[in-house]
Amino acid sequence: MAALASDWFLRARLKLRHLQLFLALDEHRNLHRAAESLSMNQPAASKLLNDLEEQLGVVLFDRHPRGMTPNWYGEIMIRHARSIVSQLTHTGEEINAMREGNAGMVAVGAVMAPAVTILTSAVERVHRALPGLKVRIDVDVSKRLVPRLIEGEFDFVVSRIPEGFTAEHFIFEEIGEEDICIVCREGHPAMGEAPVSLEALTDYPWSLQPPGALLRQRVDNLFLHYGVQPPKYIVDSPDFLVSLALVDKSDTLTVTTRQVAEMLCAPQRFSILPFGEPIRVQPYGLVSLRDKRLSPGASALMKTLRDIIREKA
């Protein structure tokens, strides 16, 4: 099979309609419903797909009696189609922002701690120089932020590079490690011990990030390290504010970074349990795509972040 030329998309006359069809087929897994969602008839959608498969020399979707499933080639096309459509959407948002007299738009993803500390400080500072800059911040865990960065939803993220991603595709500027702590309500029975032992905490309910999230992995590994059975009752929640509400109303325990705890946990209502040794997670940093050029607004926000990081060092 001959390799595709670098300008294969021109030779194949790739259209935006192809990209929209890939995304619709990924969602519906049925050609008729996908065509209907795009206000096309099924024969036209079928011809669009078949013509492109013929140009590429590969089948993109496996056909079944009741639908279609993308194969590995199809998954590649869907992933890049999603990124391109997202970039085009972001382009329109930037143009609209400029037309309205603003300084463009920036979309940033961040894990919890930097989102409520350095990122908010950077936004406040950059708005002094660019008061019209529109900024969108999404807070999530690294394993969900980085795929969204690759798909073009974010200009950059403040996170870690999760396992399974090739580091060579990213520019990673390390910021630092995070100390994490165990948070309880003021007057919690476990506050009687100093320092507290993990074994004494297993009978209390916990509210933690879902399995696979970094903080959850660190807590699970902590119990394994000390040879202690994990808590009997755990509520899985990615939202720290939900966990904090449970802590406030009961003997539930939760875990967060010390920076977040000190900022959001009022001392008259919450306490940090005294633990015998520091608990840390791997460093996070500024993560951007190596082959993507940042917009002027995104560059300004990232430069401001670097300045704040340098001042705090």
PAZAPA-4460 file (N, C-alpha, C; in steps of 0.05 Angstrom, whole numbers, plus 32768, in hexadecimal, padded with zeros to 4 digits):
% residues 313
    n_x    n_y    n_z   ca_x   ca_y   ca_z    c_x    c_y    c_z   seq   type   mol
   8011   7FE8   8000   8000   8000   8000   8012   8019   8000     1      M     A
   800D   802A   7FED   801D   8043   7FEA   8018   8056   8002     2      A     A
   802D   8064   800B   8029   8077   8020   801A   808F   8016     3      A     A
   800B   809C   8028   7FFC   80B4   8021   8010   80CB   801E     4      L     A
   800B   80DB   800A   801C   80F4   8006   8015   8108   801B     5      A     A
   8027   811B   8020   8023   812E   8035   800B   8140   802F     6      S     A
   8004   8143   8016   7FEC   8153   800F   7FD5   8141   8007     7      D     A
   7FD3   8129   8014   7FBE   8116   800C   7FA2   8122   800E     8      W     A
   7F9E   8134   8022   7F83   813F   8026   7F7B   8151   800F     9      F     A
   7F8E   815D   8001   7F88   816D   7FE9   7F81   815A   7FD2    10      L     A
   7F90   8145   7FCF   7F8B   8132   7FB9   7F71   8124   7FBD    11      R     A
   7F6A   811E   7FD7   7F51   8110   7FDD   7F39   8124   7FDE    12      A     A
   7F3F   813E   7FDB   7F2A   8152   7FDC   7F1A   8150   7FF6    13      R     A
   7F2A   814F   800C   7F1D   814D   8026   7F0D   8166   802C    14      L     A
   7EF5   8163   8035   7EE3   817A   803A   7EDB   817A   8058    15      K     A
   7ED2   8191   8061   7EC8   8193   807C   7EB1   817F   8080    16      L     A
   7EA2   817A   806A   7E8C   8168   806C   7E95   814C   8074    17      R     A
   7EAD   8144   806A   7EB8   812A   8072   7EBD   8129   8090    18      H     A
   7EC8   813F   809B   7ECE   813F   80B7   7EB5   813E   80C8    19      L     A
   7EA0   814D   80BF   7E87   814C   80CD   7E7A   8130   80CC    20      Q     A
   7E7D   8122   80B5   7E72   8107   80B2   7E81   80F4   80C5    21      L     A
   7E9B   80F6   80C7   7EAA   80E5   80D9   7EA0   80E8   80F6    22      F     A
   7E9C   8100   80FE   7E93   8105   811A   7E77   80FB   811E    23      L     A
   7E66   80FF   810A   7E4A   80F5   810C   7E49   80D6   810C    24      A     A
   7E5A   80C9   80FC   7E5B   80AC   80FC   7E66   80A1   8117    25      L     A
   7E79   80B0   8122   7E84   80A8   813C   7E6E   80A9   8152    26      D     A
   7E5D   80BE   8150   7E48   80C1   8163   7E31   80AD   815F    27      E     A
   7E29   80A9   8146   7E10   8099   8141   7E16   807C   813A    28      H     A
   7E2E   8077   812F   7E35   805C   8126   7E21   8050   8112    29      R     A
   7E15   8061   8103   7E00   8059   80EF   7E00   806E   80D9    30      N     A
   7E03   8066   80C0   7E05   8079   80AA   7DEC   8089   80A6    31      L     A
   7DD5   807C   80A8   7DBC   808A   80A4   7DB8   80A0   80B9    32      H     A
   7DBD   8099   80D3   7DB9   80AE   80E8   7DCE   80C3   80E7    33      R     A
   7DE7   80BC   80DF   7DFC   80D0   80DC   7DF5   80E3   80C6    34      A     A
   7DEC   80D9   80AF   7DE5   80EA   8099   7DCD   80FD   80A0    35      A     A
   7DBA   80F1   80AE   7DA3   8101   80B7   7DAB   8118   80C9    36      E     A
   7DBE   8113   80DB   7DC7   8128   80EE   7DD5   813F   80DF    37      S     A
   7DDF   8139   80C7   7DEC   814E   80B7   7DDB   8159   80A1    38      L     A
   7DC0   8151   80A2   7DAD   8159   808D   7DB6   8150   8071    39      S     A
   7DC1   8138   8070   7DC9   812C   8056   7DB8   8113   8052    40      M     A
   7DB6   810A   8039   7DA9   80F1   8035   7DBE   80DB   8036    41      N     A
   7DB6   80C2   803B   7DC9   80AD   803F   7DDA   80A7   8027    42      Q     A
   7DD0   80A6   800F   7DE1   80A1   7FF7   7DF8   80B6   7FF5    43      P     A
   7DF2   80CF   7FFA   7E07   80E4   7FF8   7E1C   80DF   800D    44      A     A
   7E14   80D8   8026   7E28   80D3   803B   7E38   80BB   8035    45      A     A
   7E2B   80A6   802A   7E39   808D   8023   7E4E   8093   800D    46      S     A
   7E47   80A3   7FF9   7E59   80A9   7FE3   7E71   80BA   7FEE    47      K     A
   7E6B   80CD   8000   7E80   80DD   800B   7E95   80CC   8019    48      L     A
   7E8B   80B9   8029   7E9D   80A7   8038   7EAC   8094   8025    49      L     A
   7E9E   8088   8013   7EAA   8074   8001   7EBF   8081   7FEF    50      N     A
   7EBA   8099   7FE5   7ECD   80A7   7FD4   7EE7   80AC   7FE3    51      D     A
   7EE5   80B5   7FFD   7EFD   80BB   800C   7F0C   80A1   8013    52      L     A
   7EFE   808B   8019   7F0B   8072   801F   7F1A   8068   8006    53      E     A
   7F0F   806D   7FEE   7F1C   8065   7FD6   7F35   8075   7FD1    54      E     A
   7F34   808F   7FD7   7F4B   80A1   7FD4   7F62   8099   7FE8    55      Q     A
   7F59   8092   8000   7F6D   808B   8015   7F78   806F   8010    56      L     A
   7F68   805E   8004   7F71   8042   8000   7F6D   8031   8018    57      G     A
   7F5C   803A   802B   7F57   802A   8044   7F39   802D   804A    58      V     A
   7F2E   8018   8058   7F13   801A   8062   7F14   8027   807E    59      V     A
   7F03   803A   8083   7F03   8049   809C   7EEF   803E   80B0    60      L     A
   7ED9   8032   80A6   7EC4   8028   80B8   7EBD   800B   80B0    61      F     A
   7EBA   7FFA   80C4   7EB0   7FDF   80BF   7E92   7FE0   80BE    62      D     A
   7E87   7FD5   80A9   7E6A   7FD6   80A5   7E5D   7FBD   80B2    63      R     A
   7E47   7FC1   80C0   7E38   7FAB   80CD   7E1B   7FAD   80C4    64      H     A
   7E0B   7F98   80C7   7DEF   7F99   80BF   7DE0   7FB0   80CD    65      P     A
   7DE8   7FB8   80E5   7DD9   7FCC   80F4   7DE8   7FE6   80F8    66      R     A
   7DFF   7FE9   80EB   7E0E   8002   80EF   7E2A   8000   80E5    67      G     A
   7E3B   8013   80EF   7E57   8015   80E6   7E68   801A   80FF    68      M     A
   7E80   800F   80FE   7E93   8013   8114   7EAE   801C   8109    69      T     A
   7EBA   8032   8113   7ED4   803A   8109   7EE9   8025   8110    70      P     A
   7EFA   801F   80FC   7F11   800E   8101   7F29   8020   8109    71      N     A
   7F41   8016   810A   7F57   8026   8113   7F5B   803E   8101    72      W     A
   7F58   803A   80E6   7F5B   8051   80D4   7F45   8066   80D9    73      Y     A
   7F2D   805B   80DE   7F17   806E   80E3   7F1B   807D   80FD    74      G     A
   7F25   8070   8111   7F2A   807E   812B   7F3F   8094   8127    75      E     A
   7F53   8090   8116   7F66   80A5   8111   7F58   80BD   8104    76      I     A
   7F48   80B8   80F0   7F3A   80CD   80E2   7F27   80DC   80F5    77      M     A
   7F19   80CE   8106   7F06   80DA   8119   7F15   80EC   812C    78      I     A
   7F2B   80E2   8137   7F3B   80F2   814A   7F44   810C   813E    79      R     A
   7F4F   810B   8126   7F59   8123   811A   7F42   8135   8110    80      H     A
   7F2C   8129   8108   7F15   8139   8100   7F0B   8149   8117    81      A     A
   7F0A   813D   812E   7F00   814A   8147   7F13   8162   814D    82      R     A
   7F2D   815D   814A   7F40   8173   8150   7F3D   818A   813D    83      S     A
   7F3A   8184   8123   7F37   8199   810F   7F1E   81A9   8113    84      I     A
   7F07   819B   8117   7EEE   81A9   811B   7EEF   81BB   8134    85      V     A
   7EFC   81B0   814A   7EFF   81C0   8162   7F10   81D9   815D    86      S     A
   7F25   81D6   814E   7F36   81ED   8147   7F27   8202   8137    87      Q     A
   7F16   81F9   8124   7F07   820C   8114   7EF2   821A   8126    88      L     A
   7EE6   820C   8138   7ED3   8218   814B   7EE2   822E   815C    89      T     A
   7EF9   8227   8165   7F09   8239   8175   7F11   8251   8165    90      H     A
   7F17   824D   814B   7F1E   8263   8139   7F07   8277   8137    91      T     A
   7EEF   826D   8134   7ED8   827F   8133   7ED3   828E   814C    92      G     A
   7ED8   8281   8163   7ED5   828F   817D   7EE9   82A6   817F    93      E     A
   7F02   82A0   8176   7F17   82B5   8178   7F10   82CD   8166    94      E     A
   7F07   82C7   814D   7EFF   82DC   813B   7EE8   82ED   8146    95      I     A
   7ED4   82DF   8151   7EBE   82EE   815D   7EC7   8300   8174    96      N     A
   7ED9   82F5   8184   7EE4   8305   819B   7EF2   831D   8191    97      A     A
   7F02   831B   817B   7F10   8332   8170   7EFD   8346   8164    98      M     A
   7EE8   833C   8157   7ED4   834E   814C   7EC6   835F   8161    99      R     A
   7EC2   8352   8178   7EB4   8360   818E   7EC7   8373   819E   100      E     A
   7EDF   8376   8194   7EF2   8388   81A1   7F02   837B   81B7   101      G     A
   7F00   8360   81B9   7F10   8353   81CE   7F2B   834B   81C3   102      N     A
   7F3B   8340   81D4   7F57   8339   81CC   7F59   831B   81C6   103      A     A
   7F43   830F   81BC   7F44   82F2   81B6   7F3A   82E1   81CC   104      G     A
   7F3E   82C7   81C9   7F33   82B4   81DD   7F48   829F   81E3   105      M     A
   7F49   8296   81FC   7F5B   8281   8205   7F4B   826C   8213   106      V     A
   7F50   8253   820D   7F44   823C   821B   7F5A   822D   8229   107      A     A
   7F58   822A   8243   7F6D   821D   8254   7F60   8207   8265   108      V     A
   7F6E   81F1   8267   7F66   81DC   827A   7F7A   81DB   8290   109      G     A
   7F71   81D3   82A8   7F83   81D2   82BF   7F79   81BE   82D4   110      A     A
   7F8D   81B2   82E1   7F86   81A2   82F9   7F7F   81B6   8310   111      V     A
   7F73   81AC   8325   7F67   81BD   8339   7F7A   81D2   8345   112      M     A
   7F91   81C9   834F   7FA2   81DB   835F   7FAB   81F4   834F   113      A     A
   7FB7   81F1   8337   7FBF   8209   8329   7FA7   8219   831F   114      P     A
   7F90   820C   831B   7F78   821B   8312   7F70   8230   8326   115      A     A
   7F72   8229   8340   7F69   823C   8354   7F7F   824D   8360   116      V     A
   7F97   8249   8356   7FAE   8259   8361   7FBB   8269   834B   117      T     A
   7FCE   825E   833D   7FDE   826D   832A   7FCE   8275   8311   118      I     A
   7FBB   8264   8308   7FAD   826A   82EF   7F9A   8282   82F3   119      L     A
   7F8C   8282   830A   7F7A   8299   830F   7F8A   82B3   8312   120      T     A
   7FA1   82B1   831F   7FB2   82C8   8322   7FBC   82D2   8306   121      S     A
   7FC2   82BF   82F4   7FCC   82C7   82DA   7FB6   82D4   82C9   122      A     A
   7F9D   82C9   82CC   7F87   82D5   82BD   7F82   82F2   82C6   123      V     A
   7F82   82F6   82E1   7F7D   8310   82EC   7F93   8324   82E2   124      E     A
   7FAC   831B   82E1   7FC2   832C   82D9   7FC1   8332   82BB   125      R     A
   7FBB   831D   82AA   7FBC   8322   828D   7FA4   8334   8285   126      V     A
   7F8F   8333   8294   7F78   8344   828D   7F7E   8362   8291   127      H     A
   7F92   8368   82A1   7F9A   8384   82A4   7FA6   838F   828A   128      R     A
   7FB5   837D   827C   7FC1   8386   8262   7FAE   8381   824B   129      A     A
   7F9E   836C   824D   7F8B   8365   8237   7F6F   8361   8243   130      L     A
   7F62   8377   8249   7F48   8375   8257   7F33   8367   8247   131      P     A
   7F36   8366   822C   7F22   835A   821C   7F26   833C   8216   132      G     A
   7F3C   8331   8221   7F42   8315   821C   7F2E   8303   8229   133      L     A
   7F22   82F1   821A   7F0E   82DE   8225   7F1D   82C5   822C   134      K     A
   7F1A   82BC   8245   7F28   82A4   824F   7F13   828F   8258   135      V     A
   7F17   8277   824F   7F06   8260   8259   7F18   824D   8267   136      R     A
   7F11   8245   8280   7F21   8232   8290   7F10   821A   8297   137      I     A
   7F1A   8202   8290   7F0D   81E9   8297   7F1F   81DB   82AB   138      D     A
   7F13   81D2   82C1   7F22   81C4   82D6   7F1C   81A6   82D4   139      V     A
   7F30   8195   82D2   7F2C   8178   82CF   7F46   816A   82D7   140      D     A
   7F46   8150   82D5   7F5E   8141   82DA   7F6F   813F   82C1   141      V     A
   7F89   813A   82C4   7F9C   813A   82AE   7F94   8127   8298   142      S     A
   7F8B   810F   829F   7F85   80FB   828B   7F6E   8102   8278   143      K     A
   7F5E   8116   8281   7F49   8120   826F   7F50   813A   8262   144      R     A
   7F62   814A   826F   7F6A   8164   8263   7F7B   8160   824B   145      L     A
   7F8F   814E   824D   7FA3   814B   8237   7F96   8141   821D   146      V     A
   7F84   812E   821D   7F76   8127   8204   7F67   813E   81F8   147      P     A
   7F5B   814E   8209   7F4C   8165   81FF   7F5F   817B   81F3   148      R     A
   7F77   817C   81FE   7F8C   818E   81F3   7F93   8184   81D7   149      L     A
   7F97   816A   81D4   7F9E   815E   81BA   7F88   8163   81A6   150      I     A
   7F6F   8161   81AF   7F58   8165   819D   7F52   8182   8196   151      E     A
   7F62   8194   81A2   7F5F   81B1   819B   7F4C   81C1   81AC   152      G     A
   7F42   81B5   81C2   7F30   81C4   81D3   7F3E   81DA   81E3   153      E     A
   7F57   81D6   81E9   7F66   81E8   81FA   7F7E   81F3   81EB   154      F     A
   7F86   820C   81F2   7F9F   8217   81E8   7FB7   820A   81F6   155      D     A
   7FB4   8207   8210   7FC8   81F8   8220   7FBA   81EF   823A   156      F     A
   7FC8   81DE   8249   7FBD   81D5   8262   7FD2   81D7   8278   157      V     A
   7FC9   81D8   8290   7FDB   81D7   82A7   7FD5   81BC   82B5   158      V     A
   7FE6   81A9   82B0   7FE0   818E   82B9   7FF9   817D   82B8   159      S     A
   7FF5   8163   82BA   800A   8150   82B6   8006   8142   829B   160      R     A
   801A   8134   8291   8016   8124   8279   8011   8108   8282   161      I     A
   7FF9   80FE   827F   7FF1   80E4   828A   8000   80CD   827C   162      P     A
   8000   80B6   8288   800B   809E   827C   7FFD   8098   8262   163      E     A
   800C   808D   824E   8000   8086   8235   8002   809B   821F   164      G     A
   800C   80B3   8227   800F   80C9   8213   802D   80CD   820D   165      F     A
   8034   80D0   81F4   8050   80D3   81EC   8059   80F0   81F2   166      T     A
   806C   80F3   8203   8075   810D   820D   8080   811F   81F6   167      A     A
   808A   8112   81E0   8096   8122   81CB   8083   8134   81BD   168      E     A
   8069   812F   81C0   8055   8140   81B2   804F   815A   81C2   169      H     A
   805A   815C   81DA   8053   8172   81EC   806C   8183   81F3   170      F     A
   8066   819B   81FB   807A   81AC   8209   8071   81AD   8226   171      I     A
   8082   81A3   8238   807B   81A1   8254   808E   81B3   8264   172      F     A
   8083   81C7   8272   8093   81D9   8283   808B   81D4   82A0   173      E     A
   809B   81C6   82AE   8094   81BD   82CA   8090   81D5   82DC   174      E     A
   807B   81D3   82ED   8076   81E8   8301   807E   81DE   831D   175      I     A
   8076   81C6   8324   807F   81BB   833E   806D   81A5   8348   176      G     A
   8076   8199   835D   8066   8184   836A   804F   8190   837A   177      E     A
   803C   817F   8381   8026   8187   8392   8026   8177   83AC   178      E     A
   8023   8184   83C3   801E   8176   83DC   8000   8172   83DE   179      D     A
   7FF8   815A   83E6   7FDC   8155   83EA   7FD6   814F   8407   180      I     A
   7FBE   8153   840F   7FB7   8150   842C   7F9B   8143   842E   181      C     A
   7F96   8139   8446   7F7C   812D   844D   7F6B   8142   845C   182      I     A
   7F53   8147   8451   7F42   815C   845D   7F2A   8150   846B   183      V     A
   7F24   815A   8482   7F0C   8152   8491   7EFE   816A   849C   184      C     A
   7EE6   8166   84A8   7ED8   817C   84B4   7EE5   8184   84CE   185      R     A
   7EE1   819C   84D7   7EEB   81A5   84F1   7EDD   8194   8506   186      E     A
   7EEC   818A   8519   7EE1   8179   852F   7EDF   815C   8528   187      G     A
   7EEA   8154   8511   7EE9   8138   8509   7EF6   8126   851E   188      H     A
   7EEB   810E   8523   7EF7   80FC   8538   7F14   80F5   8533   189      P     A
   7F1C   80F4   8519   7F38   80EC   8513   7F4C   8102   851B   190      A     A
   7F43   811A   8521   7F55   8130   8528   7F62   812B   8543   191      M     A
   7F58   8117   8552   7F64   8112   856D   7F80   8106   856B   192      G     A
   7F87   80FA   8554   7FA2   80EE   8551   7FB5   8102   8544   193      E     A
   7FCE   8101   854D   7FE2   8112   8540   7FFD   8104   8541   194      A     A
   8009   80FB   852C   7FFD   80FB   8511   7FE8   80E5   850E   195      P     A
   7FD7   80E8   84FA   7FC2   80D4   84F6   7FCE   80BC   84E7   196      V     A
   7FC3   80A4   84EC   7FCB   808C   84DD   7FB6   8085   84C8   197      S     A
   7FBF   807B   84B2   7FAC   8073   849D   7F99   805E   84A6   198      L     A
   7FA3   804B   84B7   7F92   8035   84C0   7F7A   8040   84D0   199      E     A
   7F7E   8056   84DE   7F68   8062   84ED   7F53   806F   84DC   200      A     A
   7F59   8073   84C2   7F47   8082   84B1   7F36   8070   849F   201      L     A
   7F3B   8056   849F   7F2D   8044   848B   7F10   8041   8491   202      T     A
   7F07   8045   84AA   7EEB   8041   84B1   7EDA   8059   84AA   203      D     A
   7EE7   8070   84A4   7ED7   8088   849D   7ED1   8087   847F   204      Y     A
   7EBB   8094   8477   7EB5   8097   845A   7EC9   80AB   844D   205      P     A
   7ECF   80A6   8434   7EE1   80B8   8425   7ED2   80C1   840B   206      W     A
   7ED9   80D8   8401   7ED1   80E1   83E7   7EEA   80E8   83D7   207      S     A
   7EEE   80D9   83C2   7F07   80DB   83B3   7F01   80DE   8395   208      L     A
   7F16   80E7   8386   7F14   80E6   8369   7F10   80CA   835F   209      Q     A
   7F04   80C6   8348   7EFF   80AB   833E   7F19   809B   833A   210      P     A
   7F17   8080   833A   7F2F   8070   8335   7F3D   8078   831B   211      P     A
   7F58   8079   831C   7F67   8081   8304   7F70   809E   8305   212      G     A
   7F62   80AF   8314   7F6B   80CB   8317   7F84   80CC   8329   213      A     A
   7F94   80E0   8325   7FAF   80E1   8332   7FAC   80E1   8350   214      L     A
   7F9B   80F2   835C   7F99   80F3   8379   7F8F   80D9   8384   215      L     A
   7F7C   80CC   8375   7F72   80B2   837E   7F88   809D   837E   216      R     A
   7F98   809D   8369   7FAF   808A   8367   7FC2   808E   837E   217      Q     A
   7FC7   80A7   8385   7FDA   80AD   839B   7FCF   80A3   83B5   218      R     A
   7FB4   80A7   83BA   7FA8   809D   83D3   7FA8   807E   83D4   219      V     A
   7FA1   8072   83BD   7FA1   8054   83BC   7FBD   804A   83C1   220      D     A
   7FD1   8056   83B5   7FED   804D   83B9   7FF6   8052   83D6   221      N     A
   7FEB   8066   83E3   7FF2   806C   83FF   7FE9   8055   8411   222      L     A
   7FD1   804C   840D   7FC6   8036   841D   7FD6   801C   8417   223      F     A
   7FDD   8018   83FD   7FED   8000   83F6   8009   8002   8404   224      L     A
   8015   8019   8404   8030   801D   840F   8030   8016   842D   225      H     A
   801B   801E   843B   801B   8018   8458   800E   7FFD   845F   226      Y     A
   8006   7FEF   844A   7FFA   7FD4   844E   7FDF   7FD6   845D   227      G     A
   7FD0   7FEB   8457   7FB7   7FF0   8465   7FA0   7FEC   8450   228      V     A
   7F8B   7FDE   8459   7F74   7FDB   8448   7F68   7FF6   8441   229      Q     A
   7F5F   7FFA   8428   7F54   8014   8420   7F39   8019   842F   230      P     A
   7F2F   8031   842F   7F16   8037   843C   7EFF   8026   8432   231      P     A
   7EED   801F   8444   7ED7   800D   843D   7EC2   801C   842C   232      K     A
   7EBF   8036   8430   7EAA   8045   8422   7EB6   805D   8414   233      Y     A
   7EB4   805E   83FA   7EC0   8074   83EA   7EAB   807E   83D6   234      I     A
   7EA7   8098   83D7   7E96   80A6   83C2   7EAA   80B0   83AD   235      V     A
   7EA5   80A8   8394   7EB6   80B1   837E   7EAA   80CB   8373   236      D     A
   7EBA   80E1   8373   7EB1   80FA   8368   7EC9   810A   835D   237      S     A
   7EC8   8112   8344   7EDE   8123   833A   7EDC   8140   8343   238      P     A
   7EC6   8147   8350   7EC1   8163   8358   7EC9   8167   8375   239      D     A
   7EDD   8176   837B   7EE6   817A   8396   7ED1   8188   83A7   240      F     A
   7EC1   8199   839B   7EAD   81A7   83AB   7E97   8194   83B5   241      L     A
   7E91   817F   83A5   7E7E   816A   83AE   7E8A   815C   83C5   242      V     A
   7EA4   8155   83C3   7EB2   8147   83D9   7EB2   8158   83F2   243      S     A
   7EB7   8172   83EE   7EB8   8184   8405   7E9D   8187   8413   244      L     A
   7E88   8186   8403   7E6D   8187   840F   7E67   816F   8420   245      A     A
   7E71   8157   8417   7E6E   813F   8426   7E7E   8140   8440   246      L     A
   7E96   814B   843E   7EA7   814E   8456   7E9A   8160   846A   247      V     A
   7E8E   8176   8460   7E81   818A   8472   7E6A   817E   8482   248      D     A
   7E5C   816A   8476   7E43   8160   8482   7E47   8146   8491   249      K     A
   7E5F   813B   8491   7E62   8120   849D   7E7F   811C   84A6   250      S     A
   7E86   8103   84AC   7EA1   80FC   84B3   7EB1   80F3   849A   251      D     A
   7EA7   80FA   8482   7EB5   80F4   846A   7ED0   8102   8468   252      T     A
   7EE4   80F4   845C   7EFE   80FF   8458   7F02   8102   843A   253      L     A
   7F12   8116   8432   7F19   8119   8416   7F36   8121   8413   254      T     A
   7F40   8121   83FB   7F5C   8128   83F6   7F5D   813D   83E0   255      V     A
   7F6E   8151   83E4   7F73   8165   83D0   7F8F   8170   83D3   256      T     A
   7F98   8182   83C2   7FB2   818E   83C5   7FB1   81A2   83DC   257      T     A
   7FC8   81A6   83E9   7FC9   81B8   8400   7FC2   81D5   83F7   258      R     A
   7FCA   81DD   83DF   7FC3   81F8   83D5   7FA5   81FC   83D4   259      Q     A
   7F97   81E8   83C9   7F7A   81EA   83C6   7F6D   81E9   83E2   260      V     A
   7F77   81D8   83F4   7F6B   81D6   840E   7F6E   81F1   841D   261      A     A
   7F86   81FD   841B   7F8A   8216   8429   7F79   822D   841E   262      E     A
   7F72   822B   8404   7F63   8240   83F8   7F45   823D   83FC   263      M     A
   7F3B   8224   83FA   7F1E   821F   83F9   7F12   8214   8414   264      L     A
   7F23   820A   8425   7F19   81FD   843E   7F1B   8211   8455   265      C     A
   7F04   821E   845C   7F04   8231   8472   7F0C   8223   848C   266      A     A
   7F1F   822E   849B   7F29   8221   84B3   7F14   821D   84C8   267      P     A
   7F00   822D   84C9   7EEB   822A   84DD   7ED8   8212   84D7   268      Q     A
   7EDB   8207   84BE   7EC9   81F1   84B6   7ED9   81D8   84AF   269      R     A
   7EF2   81DB   84A7   7F01   81C4   849D   7F1D   81C3   84AA   270      F     A
   7F28   81AB   84AA   7F43   81A7   84B5   7F53   8195   84A3   271      S     A
   7F6D   8198   84A3   7F80   8186   8495   7F8B   8173   84AA   272      I     A
   7F87   8159   84A5   7F90   8145   84B8   7FAE   8144   84B9   273      L     A
   7FBA   8144   84D1   7FD7   8142   84D3   7FE1   8127   84CB   274      P     A
   7FF0   8125   84B5   7FFB   810B   84AD   8019   810C   84B1   275      F     A
   8025   80F5   84B6   8041   80F4   84BE   8055   80FB   84AA   276      G     A
   804F   80F9   8490   8062   80FF   847B   8055   810E   8464   277      E     A
   8064   811D   8455   8058   812B   843E   804D   8117   8429   278      P     A
   8036   811E   841E   802B   810E   8408   802C   811F   83EF   279      I     A
   803A   8115   83DB   803D   8126   83C2   8035   8116   83AA   280      R     A
   802E   8126   8395   8028   811A   837B   803C   8125   8367   281      V     A
   803E   8118   834F   8052   8120   833B   804E   813D   8332   282      Q     A
   8063   814A   8328   8061   8166   8320   804D   816A   8309   283      P     A
   8041   8182   8309   8030   818A   82F2   803F   81A1   82E5   284      Y     A
   8035   81AA   82CE   8042   81BF   82BF   8031   81CB   82A9   285      G     A
   803C   81DD   829A   802F   81E9   8283   8033   81D5   826C   286      L     A
   801D   81CC   8260   801E   81B9   824A   8012   81C5   8231   287      V     A
   8021   81C5   821C   8017   81CF   8202   8020   81BB   81EC   288      S     A
   8013   81BD   81D5   801A   81AB   81BF   8032   81B6   81B0   289      L     A
   8045   81A5   81AA   805E   81AD   819E   805A   81B9   8182   290      R     A
   8046   81AF   8173   8042   81B8   8158   802B   81CC   8155   291      D     A
   8022   81D8   816B   800C   81EB   816A   8016   8207   8172   292      K     A
   8011   821A   8162   8018   8236   8168   8002   8243   8179   293      R     A
   800A   824F   818F   7FF6   825B   81A1   7FED   8276   8195   294      L     A
   7FD4   827D   819B   7FC9   8297   8193   7FD6   82AC   81A4   295      S     A
   7FD4   82C6   819C   7FE0   82DB   81AC   7FD5   82DC   81C8   296      P     A
   7FBB   82D8   81CC   7FAF   82D8   81E6   7FB9   82C1   81F7   297      G     A
   7FBB   82A9   81EB   7FC5   8292   81FA   7FE2   8296   8202   298      A     A
   7FF2   82A1   81EF   800E   82A7   81F5   8011   82BA   820C   299      S     A
   8000   82CF   820C   8001   82E3   8222   7FFA   82D6   823D   300      A     A
   7FE6   82C5   823D   7FDE   82B8   8256   7FF4   82A4   8260   301      L     A
   8000   8295   824D   8016   8283   8255   802E   8292   825F   302      M     A
   8035   82A9   8252   804B   82B9   825C   8046   82C3   8278   303      K     A
   802D   82CC   827D   8026   82D5   8298   8029   82BF   82AC   304      T     A
   8020   82A7   82A5   8023   8290   82B6   8040   828A   82BD   305      L     A
   8051   828C   82A8   806E   8287   82AD   8079   829C   82C0   306      R     A
   8070   82B5   82BD   807A   82CB   82CF   8072   82C5   82EC   307      D     A
   8059   82BD   82F0   804F   82B7   830B   805E   829F   8317   308      I     A
   8063   828B   8307   8071   8273   8310   808E   827B   8319   309      I     A
   809A   828C   8308   80B6   8294   830E   80B6   82A5   8328   310      R     A
   80A2   82B6   832C   80A1   82C6   8345   809E   82B5   835E   311      E     A
   808F   829F   835B   808A   828E   8372   80A1   827A   8378   312      K     A
   80B3   8277   8365   80C9   8264   8368   80DC   826C   837E   313      A     A
***
